[in-house]
Amino acid sequence: MFYKFFLSIPISLRFMVLSAFSFALMTACVKLVSTHNIPVLEIVAARGLVSLIISYLDIKRKKIPVWGSNKILLIARGTVGTFALMCVYYAVTTLPLAEATLLQYMYPVFTALLAFLFLKEKVQRSTLICIGLCLLGLLAMVKPNLSFDGEVVLPWLSVFVALIGALGSGTAYVIVKKLSKLEDSSVIIFYFPLIALPLSLLLLGDNFVMPDAEALVLLLFVGLFTQVGQVGLTKAMQTEVAAKVSAFSYVQVIFSAILGVLFFNEIPSVWTFIGGSLIILGALINVFGSNSNHKK
């Protein structure tokens, strides 16, 4: 029964749900490994090393050129994605998992706007409603100038860094959408760790911390879950309009909230539920609104 239902789901949605679940597991591992006093830049480097090896082997398996033909765009995707990743990991290690994920997943707003500006993709009314609801959800979640007894106020620096990460992610995904018409998905994925690994090591300097056995396993899982997430995301972006497929990624919020409760005893506040509901509602309106417009 479940298998038949799964097969009835559009292929792009299946890829995005797989990607979202993998990224939720990845962020949980990032948060866990940070409790071992591993610096964020070291986590980025570890992720880059694992992803680089897997990506290279995948390219060799396909017997395609490693370096691609659009090197400037590929390097730009890797560079922007790396700085976005640093911001995201900082937010994950300094915020509750659900809140960090919600803030990071403001990126479809940026994706839609950037896709309109650079890819000339039409911004439909449903997408505009989605953007409005996402902004209201963000406002509710950070609840400026509002605090109640027992309420945890999110640190503004972490919120700001998370939003910068979302902007970087949106920019990277628009570049991926552009590249997906020109390059194999494995080459696109390969350039991310190719840039992330040396850049993060350079910025890390002499702050390297030798991980113990448990931290080493967690770092390995960060890289493995990342790779699965990247493959699912790239495949999804190749099959749908950038602004539309991005909305499906909001299911990661649900996965992250569950993982936050299970592993970190993080119970989302009422403001997180309100803000998250507005953001997810916006995503659903964007998806179903786009579907109805395509049918007309």
Backbone bond lengths (Angstrom), bond angles and torsions (degrees), N, CA, C in turn:
res aa  C-N    CA-C-N  psi(-1)  N-CA   C-N-CA  omega(-1)  CA-C   N-CA-C  phi
1 M - - - 1.463 - - 1.525 110.32 -
2 F 1.353 114.81 -51.37 1.457 119.27 179.29 1.522 110.48 -64.32
3 Y 1.342 116.25 -37.83 1.459 120.01 -178.60 1.526 110.88 -63.32
4 K 1.351 115.97 -41.65 1.473 119.63 178.59 1.518 110.83 -65.31
5 F 1.344 116.30 -39.66 1.465 120.30 177.91 1.528 110.41 -63.31
6 F 1.348 115.19 -41.65 1.461 120.02 -179.92 1.530 110.72 -61.67
7 L 1.337 116.05 -42.01 1.463 120.00 -179.23 1.522 112.39 -68.17
8 S 1.344 116.56 -24.70 1.463 120.09 179.93 1.527 112.41 -77.24
9 I 1.338 117.19 -14.70 1.463 121.52 -179.86 1.529 108.73 -75.97
10 P 1.336 118.72 136.54 1.469 120.89 177.51 1.526 111.38 -53.92
11 I 1.317 115.87 145.38 1.455 121.51 -175.00 1.522 111.40 -59.85
12 S 1.334 117.96 -37.00 1.466 120.62 179.62 1.521 111.17 -63.73
13 L 1.340 116.77 -37.90 1.460 120.77 179.39 1.527 110.36 -68.21
14 R 1.329 116.60 -39.83 1.464 119.77 178.51 1.528 111.28 -61.34
15 F 1.329 115.96 -43.54 1.454 120.29 178.70 1.528 110.96 -63.22
16 M 1.345 117.46 -41.15 1.457 120.24 -177.11 1.525 111.86 -70.75
17 V 1.337 117.64 -37.75 1.463 120.42 177.40 1.530 110.05 -65.26
18 L 1.330 116.06 -42.65 1.469 120.22 175.74 1.523 110.08 -58.96
19 S 1.332 116.14 -44.48 1.456 121.19 179.16 1.523 111.09 -61.73
20 A 1.331 116.72 -46.08 1.465 121.29 -177.78 1.529 111.69 -62.42
21 F 1.329 116.60 -42.93 1.461 120.37 -179.87 1.522 110.61 -65.55
22 S 1.320 116.40 -40.99 1.463 120.63 179.41 1.524 110.93 -64.65
23 F 1.325 116.57 -42.85 1.461 119.88 179.53 1.527 111.38 -67.79
24 A 1.337 117.68 -32.91 1.469 120.46 176.18 1.525 110.27 -64.09
25 L 1.325 116.88 -43.51 1.460 120.75 176.73 1.524 110.93 -64.52
26 M 1.332 115.55 -37.98 1.463 120.03 178.83 1.524 111.55 -62.45
27 T 1.346 117.27 -46.18 1.462 119.99 -178.98 1.535 111.25 -66.12
28 A 1.327 116.58 -34.71 1.467 119.70 176.26 1.528 110.15 -63.16
29 C 1.326 116.53 -41.27 1.474 120.13 177.90 1.526 111.02 -66.34
30 V 1.336 117.04 -37.59 1.471 120.97 177.05 1.525 110.16 -60.31
31 K 1.328 116.06 -45.56 1.464 120.39 -179.44 1.526 111.02 -65.45
32 L 1.326 116.18 -39.59 1.464 120.25 178.89 1.531 111.70 -65.77
33 V 1.331 116.38 -44.00 1.468 119.16 -177.25 1.519 111.04 -70.54
34 S 1.337 117.58 -26.11 1.467 119.97 178.14 1.524 111.48 -66.90
35 T 1.343 116.86 -23.24 1.475 120.07 177.20 1.526 111.65 -71.08
36 H 1.335 116.64 -10.66 1.465 121.75 175.22 1.529 111.15 -93.40
37 N 1.350 115.84 14.06 1.475 122.44 178.81 1.525 112.92 64.35
38 I 1.333 116.42 28.29 1.467 120.85 174.64 1.526 108.43 -82.83
39 P 1.346 119.16 124.74 1.468 121.32 -179.18 1.528 112.40 -61.95
40 V 1.320 116.33 152.02 1.464 121.64 -179.60 1.522 111.14 -57.68
41 L 1.330 116.91 -43.49 1.465 120.09 -178.76 1.529 111.92 -64.19
42 E 1.309 117.05 -31.67 1.460 120.68 176.82 1.527 111.05 -70.25
43 I 1.335 115.98 -35.81 1.470 120.37 176.35 1.521 109.66 -65.66
44 V 1.346 116.47 -41.69 1.468 120.96 177.21 1.529 110.03 -60.63
45 A 1.332 116.56 -43.45 1.464 120.92 -179.59 1.526 111.27 -64.15
46 A 1.330 116.74 -42.40 1.467 120.47 179.34 1.519 110.78 -63.50
47 R 1.328 115.80 -43.57 1.463 119.62 176.59 1.523 109.91 -59.79
48 G 1.328 116.20 -43.27 1.460 120.14 -178.80 1.514 112.40 -62.92
49 L 1.339 117.11 -39.82 1.469 120.94 -178.74 1.520 111.27 -63.90
50 V 1.336 116.83 -48.19 1.470 120.74 -179.53 1.531 110.02 -63.81
51 S 1.329 116.64 -46.08 1.472 120.53 -178.57 1.523 111.47 -64.86
52 L 1.343 116.71 -36.36 1.468 120.56 -179.55 1.520 111.00 -63.12
53 I 1.326 116.41 -44.71 1.468 120.74 -179.48 1.530 110.68 -64.29
54 I 1.330 116.37 -47.87 1.469 120.46 -178.22 1.522 110.57 -64.46
55 S 1.331 116.71 -42.56 1.467 120.75 -178.86 1.529 111.15 -64.32
56 Y 1.322 116.07 -42.45 1.467 120.37 -179.86 1.527 110.55 -62.83
57 L 1.322 115.99 -44.86 1.469 119.82 178.92 1.528 111.53 -63.03
58 D 1.329 116.53 -36.23 1.466 120.77 178.86 1.522 111.00 -66.01
59 I 1.335 116.38 -40.71 1.466 120.51 177.95 1.523 110.94 -64.57
60 K 1.327 116.13 -42.19 1.469 119.78 178.39 1.531 110.73 -64.47
61 R 1.341 115.70 -36.27 1.466 119.50 178.19 1.523 111.02 -62.94
62 K 1.312 116.12 -38.50 1.468 121.08 179.80 1.523 112.71 -78.56
63 K 1.344 116.43 -14.74 1.468 122.20 -178.82 1.530 111.78 57.58
64 I 1.330 114.74 49.32 1.467 121.10 177.19 1.523 108.41 -118.32
65 P 1.344 118.27 160.03 1.470 120.93 178.70 1.525 111.63 -59.05
66 V 1.322 116.12 136.62 1.464 121.37 -175.51 1.520 111.96 -70.86
67 W 1.327 118.01 -39.92 1.458 121.09 -166.86 1.516 114.44 -89.91
68 G 1.336 118.59 -9.68 1.455 119.89 -179.93 1.512 112.10 70.60
69 S 1.329 115.93 -177.30 1.465 120.36 -177.29 1.524 113.03 -115.37
70 N 1.330 117.46 -13.85 1.467 121.17 -178.54 1.530 109.47 -113.75
71 K 1.342 114.17 67.61 1.461 120.05 -169.39 1.532 112.94 -63.24
72 I 1.326 117.81 -35.71 1.469 120.03 -178.34 1.518 110.69 -64.07
73 L 1.331 116.12 -47.37 1.465 119.81 178.59 1.524 111.14 -66.42
74 L 1.320 117.14 -38.25 1.464 120.62 179.94 1.530 111.07 -65.24
75 I 1.326 116.95 -42.11 1.464 120.88 177.52 1.521 110.53 -66.59
76 A 1.338 116.32 -38.96 1.468 120.64 178.48 1.526 110.24 -62.69
77 R 1.335 116.86 -42.66 1.459 120.72 178.68 1.533 110.50 -61.21
78 G 1.341 115.98 -44.19 1.448 119.90 -179.63 1.518 113.14 -65.98
79 T 1.335 116.67 -39.90 1.464 121.11 -178.40 1.524 111.59 -69.28
80 V 1.325 116.34 -49.83 1.464 120.36 179.65 1.530 110.37 -62.25
81 G 1.335 115.77 -42.64 1.457 120.13 179.61 1.519 112.71 -63.23
82 T 1.330 116.69 -35.38 1.463 120.62 -179.66 1.526 111.51 -66.03
83 F 1.340 116.90 -48.18 1.462 119.70 179.25 1.528 111.59 -65.74
84 A 1.333 116.55 -35.19 1.464 120.22 175.84 1.526 109.98 -63.67
85 L 1.329 116.29 -40.86 1.462 121.23 -179.76 1.530 111.38 -63.68
86 M 1.319 116.73 -41.13 1.457 120.65 177.59 1.533 110.95 -59.43
87 C 1.335 115.42 -42.41 1.465 119.99 178.67 1.525 111.11 -65.40
88 V 1.324 116.19 -43.11 1.463 121.17 -178.96 1.524 110.81 -63.01
89 Y 1.329 116.65 -44.84 1.465 120.11 -179.31 1.527 111.21 -65.78
90 Y 1.322 117.13 -36.95 1.468 119.73 176.76 1.524 109.70 -61.85
91 A 1.332 116.30 -44.08 1.462 120.54 179.80 1.528 111.04 -63.98
92 V 1.325 116.96 -41.73 1.467 121.06 -179.35 1.526 111.31 -62.47
93 T 1.337 116.51 -37.43 1.462 120.13 -177.11 1.529 112.82 -82.54
94 T 1.332 118.72 -11.42 1.468 120.85 -177.06 1.529 113.38 -119.63
95 L 1.317 117.60 -1.53 1.463 122.56 179.64 1.522 109.55 -128.94
96 P 1.341 117.88 159.14 1.468 119.28 170.02 1.529 109.88 -58.64
97 L 1.324 116.97 149.13 1.463 121.55 -171.51 1.529 112.61 -60.22
98 A 1.329 117.62 -44.35 1.465 120.38 -178.95 1.518 111.40 -63.12
99 E 1.347 116.92 -45.36 1.454 120.99 -178.94 1.526 111.54 -66.10
100 A 1.329 116.63 -41.49 1.462 120.43 178.69 1.523 110.83 -62.01
101 T 1.324 116.26 -40.58 1.462 120.68 -179.88 1.527 111.14 -68.07
102 L 1.325 116.65 -42.86 1.464 119.99 178.42 1.525 111.30 -60.32
103 L 1.316 117.19 -43.61 1.460 120.52 179.89 1.519 111.08 -66.01
104 Q 1.319 116.63 -41.47 1.453 119.42 178.76 1.522 111.06 -65.06
105 Y 1.332 115.06 -33.39 1.453 118.79 -176.95 1.525 113.09 -87.34
106 M 1.334 114.44 24.73 1.456 119.88 161.54 1.528 109.99 -77.84
107 Y 1.344 116.49 -7.23 1.459 119.10 -172.98 1.525 114.90 -61.20
108 P 1.358 121.12 -29.40 1.461 117.52 176.67 1.532 113.49 -60.08
109 V 1.342 116.99 -26.97 1.465 119.68 174.60 1.517 109.63 -61.82
110 F 1.338 115.97 -48.18 1.463 120.49 178.69 1.526 111.11 -67.47
111 T 1.339 116.62 -37.42 1.465 120.21 179.04 1.524 111.21 -60.47
112 A 1.337 115.90 -45.55 1.464 120.59 -179.20 1.527 111.24 -62.17
113 L 1.330 116.34 -44.57 1.464 120.31 -179.05 1.527 111.39 -68.08
114 L 1.324 116.17 -43.36 1.462 119.62 -179.77 1.528 111.68 -69.22
115 A 1.343 116.63 -36.37 1.467 120.11 177.14 1.528 110.29 -64.19
116 F 1.320 116.15 -34.91 1.474 120.70 176.54 1.531 110.64 -67.15
117 L 1.325 116.56 -42.55 1.462 120.68 -175.76 1.528 112.81 -74.07
118 F 1.349 116.58 -40.17 1.463 119.56 -170.57 1.524 114.47 -108.63
119 L 1.331 117.13 -26.76 1.467 119.87 179.35 1.526 112.15 -104.96
120 K 1.333 115.58 -4.05 1.467 122.06 179.38 1.528 112.10 61.06
121 E 1.340 115.72 27.93 1.460 119.42 175.46 1.532 108.62 -77.15
122 K 1.307 116.60 135.79 1.456 121.57 -178.17 1.529 110.45 -68.89
123 V 1.339 115.59 132.85 1.460 120.76 174.83 1.523 108.30 -92.42
124 Q 1.314 116.83 109.90 1.452 121.48 -176.01 1.526 110.96 -81.13
125 R 1.319 115.74 166.27 1.455 120.69 -179.42 1.526 111.32 -58.46
126 S 1.332 115.93 -39.70 1.468 119.56 179.97 1.523 111.29 -62.42
127 T 1.333 117.37 -34.55 1.462 120.89 178.06 1.520 111.06 -69.20
128 L 1.328 116.76 -38.00 1.469 120.57 177.36 1.531 110.69 -64.59
129 I 1.336 116.16 -40.29 1.470 120.03 176.74 1.527 109.56 -63.20
130 C 1.331 115.52 -41.93 1.461 120.89 177.92 1.528 110.83 -58.00
131 I 1.323 116.88 -45.49 1.457 121.34 179.76 1.524 110.87 -61.08
132 G 1.339 116.34 -44.59 1.456 120.61 179.33 1.519 112.64 -61.40
133 L 1.330 116.11 -45.32 1.465 120.05 179.63 1.528 111.89 -67.18
134 C 1.323 116.42 -35.75 1.466 119.89 177.67 1.531 110.69 -63.72
135 L 1.315 116.62 -41.21 1.460 120.07 179.31 1.527 110.77 -67.24
136 L 1.329 116.87 -39.66 1.468 119.97 175.75 1.526 110.64 -64.21
137 G 1.327 115.95 -40.10 1.458 120.29 177.66 1.515 111.68 -62.46
138 L 1.335 116.14 -41.30 1.461 120.71 176.99 1.526 110.48 -61.74
139 L 1.335 116.32 -44.87 1.461 121.30 179.85 1.526 111.15 -60.49
140 A 1.326 116.34 -42.68 1.464 120.60 179.67 1.525 111.18 -65.66
141 M 1.327 116.13 -37.75 1.445 120.49 -175.11 1.523 112.70 -71.13
142 V 1.334 116.67 -43.16 1.466 119.11 -179.26 1.520 110.90 -83.82
143 K 1.357 116.78 -13.43 1.469 124.60 175.90 1.534 113.16 35.20
144 P 1.348 117.52 66.74 1.459 120.29 -177.76 1.523 112.24 -59.09
145 N 1.334 114.97 134.93 1.470 122.48 177.76 1.525 113.17 64.26
146 L 1.328 117.42 12.63 1.456 119.81 177.76 1.521 109.19 -121.04
147 S 1.299 116.45 128.11 1.462 119.66 174.04 1.514 108.07 -151.37
148 F 1.292 116.18 141.18 1.456 121.92 -179.06 1.524 108.67 -121.76
149 D 1.314 115.73 158.50 1.459 119.52 179.53 1.523 110.09 -55.52
150 G 1.301 115.13 125.40 1.465 119.03 179.08 1.514 113.48 89.46
151 E 1.345 118.03 -12.27 1.461 120.54 179.62 1.530 109.76 -79.52
152 V 1.311 115.68 139.51 1.456 120.40 176.28 1.522 108.76 -92.13
153 V 1.319 116.13 121.18 1.459 120.78 178.11 1.526 108.29 -87.07
154 L 1.311 116.71 127.00 1.460 120.15 -178.16 1.524 110.01 -69.14
155 P 1.334 117.90 134.65 1.472 120.65 178.08 1.526 110.91 -64.70
156 W 1.325 115.75 130.20 1.470 120.21 -173.69 1.520 112.84 -64.55
157 L 1.332 117.28 -34.99 1.463 119.14 179.41 1.524 110.26 -61.86
158 S 1.322 116.79 -44.35 1.463 120.71 179.66 1.522 111.32 -65.00
159 V 1.334 116.69 -39.13 1.465 120.75 177.82 1.528 110.12 -63.49
160 F 1.338 116.47 -44.90 1.467 120.94 -179.58 1.525 110.97 -63.25
161 V 1.323 116.78 -45.86 1.468 120.89 179.45 1.525 110.42 -62.32
162 A 1.332 117.18 -39.49 1.469 121.15 178.36 1.525 111.08 -61.66
163 L 1.335 116.63 -41.12 1.469 120.53 179.74 1.529 111.30 -69.28
164 I 1.330 116.81 -36.81 1.467 119.33 174.13 1.522 110.00 -62.56
165 G 1.324 115.59 -39.15 1.463 119.72 175.93 1.517 111.91 -62.85
166 A 1.333 116.35 -38.62 1.467 120.53 178.24 1.525 110.86 -65.08
167 L 1.324 116.47 -41.07 1.465 120.32 176.84 1.529 110.34 -62.31
168 G 1.327 116.48 -43.89 1.459 120.02 178.04 1.509 112.42 -63.31
169 S 1.340 116.46 -39.78 1.468 120.54 178.23 1.526 110.62 -63.99
170 G 1.337 115.93 -44.14 1.461 119.71 178.69 1.518 111.57 -60.27
171 T 1.339 116.05 -41.60 1.467 120.93 178.46 1.533 110.37 -63.96
172 A 1.334 116.31 -44.65 1.465 120.52 -179.63 1.524 111.28 -62.37
173 Y 1.342 117.49 -39.96 1.460 120.37 -177.34 1.526 111.90 -70.66
174 V 1.333 116.68 -31.70 1.466 119.41 175.19 1.526 109.90 -67.02
175 I 1.332 116.29 -40.11 1.466 119.79 176.09 1.526 110.33 -63.96
176 V 1.335 116.82 -39.36 1.470 120.76 176.91 1.524 110.37 -60.58
177 K 1.322 116.26 -43.00 1.465 120.73 179.42 1.530 110.65 -60.13
178 K 1.330 115.80 -41.85 1.463 120.68 177.76 1.522 110.67 -65.55
179 L 1.326 116.04 -44.72 1.461 121.00 -177.66 1.525 112.70 -69.61
180 S 1.342 117.02 -28.99 1.459 120.30 -175.12 1.524 112.35 -62.62
181 K 1.337 116.59 -18.55 1.470 120.53 177.16 1.520 111.25 -85.95
182 L 1.333 115.68 -11.18 1.462 119.75 -172.41 1.524 114.09 -120.65
183 E 1.339 116.59 -26.88 1.448 120.51 -173.18 1.528 111.86 -126.67
184 D 1.320 116.21 155.98 1.462 121.13 172.97 1.529 109.11 -68.28
185 S 1.332 115.86 144.73 1.463 120.33 -177.03 1.528 112.20 -58.85
186 S 1.332 117.93 -33.87 1.466 121.34 -178.76 1.527 111.45 -66.62
187 V 1.316 116.85 -35.37 1.467 120.99 178.03 1.529 109.85 -69.06
188 I 1.328 116.44 -41.37 1.467 121.01 178.48 1.526 109.97 -60.52
189 I 1.323 115.80 -45.33 1.464 120.66 -179.75 1.527 110.48 -65.75
190 F 1.325 117.61 -38.43 1.462 123.13 -176.61 1.528 112.22 -60.08
191 Y 1.325 116.69 -38.20 1.463 120.16 -175.62 1.526 112.94 -69.94
192 F 1.322 117.62 -21.66 1.461 119.59 178.91 1.536 111.15 -64.54
193 P 1.351 119.17 -58.53 1.464 118.39 177.78 1.520 113.40 -68.00
194 L 1.330 116.77 -25.15 1.464 120.43 178.64 1.530 110.48 -60.84
195 I 1.317 117.00 -35.02 1.466 122.21 177.16 1.526 110.40 -88.75
196 A 1.333 116.96 -41.06 1.467 121.58 -173.34 1.527 112.55 -63.74
197 L 1.321 117.40 -41.21 1.467 120.45 -175.02 1.531 112.41 -63.31
198 P 1.343 119.88 -57.66 1.476 118.53 -178.63 1.527 113.16 -67.20
199 L 1.328 117.34 -34.78 1.462 120.29 -178.35 1.528 111.26 -66.69
200 S 1.330 116.41 -44.36 1.469 119.88 -179.86 1.527 111.18 -67.84
201 L 1.345 117.72 -37.41 1.464 120.66 177.52 1.527 111.10 -65.49
202 L 1.330 115.90 -38.00 1.461 120.61 178.64 1.526 110.99 -63.56
203 L 1.333 116.08 -44.20 1.458 120.85 -179.43 1.530 111.82 -74.03
204 L 1.332 116.89 -28.13 1.462 121.12 -179.98 1.522 111.04 -66.55
205 G 1.328 116.80 -38.68 1.463 120.91 178.56 1.512 111.58 62.58
206 D 1.351 115.77 -130.40 1.466 120.48 -177.44 1.526 112.41 -98.28
207 N 1.342 116.85 22.13 1.471 121.27 179.88 1.522 112.87 -91.43
208 F 1.329 116.68 14.93 1.462 120.71 -178.48 1.531 110.60 -63.66
209 V 1.339 115.54 136.54 1.463 122.63 176.88 1.527 108.25 -117.57
210 M 1.328 117.10 124.63 1.465 120.65 179.95 1.530 109.54 -68.45
211 P 1.348 117.91 116.92 1.471 119.67 -178.43 1.522 111.91 -75.51
212 D 1.336 116.26 146.81 1.464 119.78 173.21 1.527 108.33 -80.78
213 A 1.330 117.58 -176.93 1.463 121.86 -174.19 1.533 111.66 -60.64
214 E 1.341 117.04 -44.30 1.463 120.16 -178.88 1.518 111.38 -65.57
215 A 1.319 116.74 -42.88 1.464 120.53 178.83 1.523 110.92 -64.30
216 L 1.326 116.35 -36.59 1.465 120.75 -179.95 1.525 110.88 -64.42
217 V 1.330 116.70 -41.18 1.470 121.12 177.38 1.527 110.35 -64.51
218 L 1.322 116.27 -42.47 1.465 120.43 179.34 1.530 111.05 -63.52
219 L 1.322 116.68 -40.42 1.469 120.45 177.68 1.524 110.87 -63.07
220 L 1.330 116.32 -38.34 1.462 120.62 176.75 1.524 110.49 -62.95
221 F 1.328 116.71 -43.57 1.462 120.43 179.36 1.530 111.50 -65.76
222 V 1.330 116.97 -34.08 1.468 120.18 176.15 1.530 109.37 -57.10
223 G 1.329 115.85 -46.88 1.460 119.81 179.81 1.519 113.30 -67.10
224 L 1.343 117.21 -41.52 1.467 120.77 -178.15 1.532 111.49 -66.65
225 F 1.330 116.74 -47.20 1.463 119.94 179.90 1.532 111.15 -65.63
226 T 1.323 115.48 -33.67 1.462 120.09 176.36 1.520 110.84 -61.10
227 Q 1.318 115.69 -45.07 1.464 119.98 -176.83 1.518 110.82 -62.14
228 V 1.332 116.59 -45.54 1.467 120.41 178.64 1.538 109.89 -61.96
229 G 1.328 116.18 -42.39 1.457 120.02 179.22 1.516 112.38 -63.32
230 Q 1.336 116.29 -42.20 1.459 120.64 179.99 1.526 112.10 -64.29
231 V 1.320 115.72 -41.77 1.474 119.83 179.23 1.529 110.11 -63.29
232 G 1.339 116.39 -46.41 1.459 119.88 179.31 1.512 112.18 -61.87
233 L 1.327 116.56 -42.17 1.461 121.11 -179.80 1.517 111.62 -64.84
234 T 1.334 116.37 -47.33 1.464 120.23 -178.07 1.521 111.04 -63.15
235 K 1.329 117.46 -42.48 1.462 120.97 178.09 1.524 111.01 -63.46
236 A 1.338 117.07 -40.25 1.468 120.52 179.40 1.521 110.77 -64.83
237 M 1.354 116.61 -42.21 1.465 120.60 -178.59 1.528 111.70 -66.84
238 Q 1.323 117.01 -24.53 1.455 120.94 179.61 1.526 112.15 -76.89
239 T 1.328 117.46 -17.55 1.463 120.31 -172.98 1.520 113.98 -109.36
240 E 1.346 118.69 -5.41 1.463 120.28 -177.72 1.520 111.65 -143.27
241 V 1.334 116.28 167.74 1.458 122.73 173.32 1.524 108.57 -63.41
242 A 1.325 117.30 138.04 1.469 121.99 -172.65 1.521 112.57 -55.51
243 A 1.335 117.88 -48.22 1.467 120.39 -176.77 1.522 111.70 -65.06
244 K 1.339 116.81 -35.11 1.461 120.54 -176.80 1.518 112.23 -72.92
245 V 1.329 117.28 -48.67 1.449 120.32 -175.04 1.524 111.07 -68.89
246 S 1.338 117.45 -27.85 1.463 120.53 179.08 1.515 111.58 -61.34
247 A 1.338 117.14 -32.30 1.463 120.84 -177.38 1.526 111.41 -63.02
248 F 1.335 116.95 -31.71 1.465 120.09 -179.63 1.522 111.79 -63.53
249 S 1.312 116.47 -25.05 1.461 120.42 -174.93 1.526 112.72 -66.72
250 Y 1.328 117.90 -13.32 1.462 120.31 -177.76 1.528 112.98 -65.32
251 V 1.307 117.76 -13.08 1.464 119.48 176.38 1.528 110.76 -62.86
252 Q 1.344 116.99 -20.02 1.466 119.92 177.03 1.534 110.68 -61.75
253 V 1.330 117.29 -30.34 1.463 120.86 179.14 1.526 110.10 -58.56
254 I 1.330 116.27 -43.65 1.460 121.05 179.88 1.526 110.25 -65.31
255 F 1.339 116.20 -46.28 1.461 120.37 178.45 1.528 110.74 -58.93
256 S 1.332 117.01 -44.42 1.459 121.13 -177.22 1.524 111.81 -67.42
257 A 1.327 116.49 -38.58 1.463 119.93 178.53 1.525 110.32 -62.09
258 I 1.336 116.37 -42.32 1.471 120.81 178.91 1.529 110.63 -64.53
259 L 1.338 116.66 -44.93 1.465 120.62 178.97 1.530 111.26 -64.82
260 G 1.339 116.28 -35.36 1.456 120.57 178.17 1.518 112.02 -62.69
261 V 1.326 115.99 -39.92 1.469 120.80 178.38 1.526 110.38 -70.11
262 L 1.324 116.60 -44.41 1.463 121.21 -174.64 1.529 113.41 -69.09
263 F 1.337 116.63 -42.18 1.463 120.12 -171.63 1.526 114.12 -103.64
264 F 1.339 117.85 -24.32 1.460 119.44 -174.23 1.526 113.00 -124.47
265 N 1.323 116.27 3.57 1.465 120.94 179.90 1.528 111.37 54.24
266 E 1.333 116.62 37.62 1.462 122.63 -179.54 1.530 108.68 -95.92
267 I 1.313 116.23 105.96 1.458 120.51 177.63 1.521 108.26 -92.19
268 P 1.336 118.51 114.07 1.472 120.08 -178.95 1.528 111.49 -57.76
269 S 1.335 116.25 140.58 1.458 121.42 179.24 1.521 110.39 -74.02
270 V 1.330 116.08 168.95 1.460 120.88 177.59 1.525 110.63 -61.75
271 W 1.348 116.07 -32.30 1.466 119.15 178.58 1.519 111.82 -68.38
272 T 1.324 115.81 -35.32 1.460 119.29 176.36 1.527 110.56 -65.58
273 F 1.334 116.64 -40.85 1.467 119.95 177.18 1.526 111.13 -62.97
274 I 1.343 116.69 -43.13 1.469 120.42 179.98 1.525 110.55 -64.76
275 G 1.335 115.50 -51.51 1.460 119.68 -179.91 1.511 112.50 -62.77
276 G 1.336 115.85 -44.57 1.460 119.69 179.32 1.513 112.70 -63.31
277 S 1.342 117.23 -37.51 1.463 121.17 178.54 1.524 110.97 -64.26
278 L 1.332 116.34 -41.06 1.465 120.14 178.41 1.526 110.96 -64.55
279 I 1.320 115.91 -42.27 1.462 120.17 -179.33 1.531 111.00 -65.70
280 I 1.333 116.55 -45.72 1.469 120.28 -179.94 1.524 110.92 -67.33
281 L 1.346 117.22 -37.83 1.464 120.30 175.88 1.519 110.58 -59.94
282 G 1.324 115.57 -42.67 1.459 119.43 177.41 1.511 112.31 -60.64
283 A 1.337 115.72 -40.87 1.464 120.17 179.12 1.522 111.20 -63.42
284 L 1.339 117.02 -42.63 1.468 120.77 179.92 1.526 111.22 -65.43
285 I 1.329 117.04 -41.16 1.469 120.53 177.61 1.524 110.11 -61.75
286 N 1.335 115.48 -39.77 1.459 119.58 178.91 1.525 111.30 -62.47
287 V 1.343 115.87 -44.08 1.465 120.64 -178.00 1.522 111.46 -66.64
288 F 1.347 116.10 -54.30 1.458 119.37 -175.92 1.518 112.62 -71.34
289 G 1.337 116.64 -30.24 1.463 119.70 175.27 1.516 111.55 -66.15
290 S 1.343 115.45 -40.59 1.465 119.91 177.51 1.519 111.24 -64.56
291 N 1.344 116.28 -39.98 1.465 120.51 179.71 1.524 111.54 -62.40
292 S 1.347 116.39 -43.44 1.469 120.20 -178.48 1.526 110.96 -67.30
293 N 1.327 116.92 -34.22 1.460 119.51 178.56 1.517 111.58 -69.35
294 H 1.355 116.27 -34.71 1.464 119.44 179.05 1.530 111.59 -68.68
295 K 1.350 116.16 -29.44 1.463 119.87 -177.10 1.531 112.23 -78.79
296 K 1.322 117.44 -19.03 1.467 120.26 -177.57 1.516 111.31 -73.57
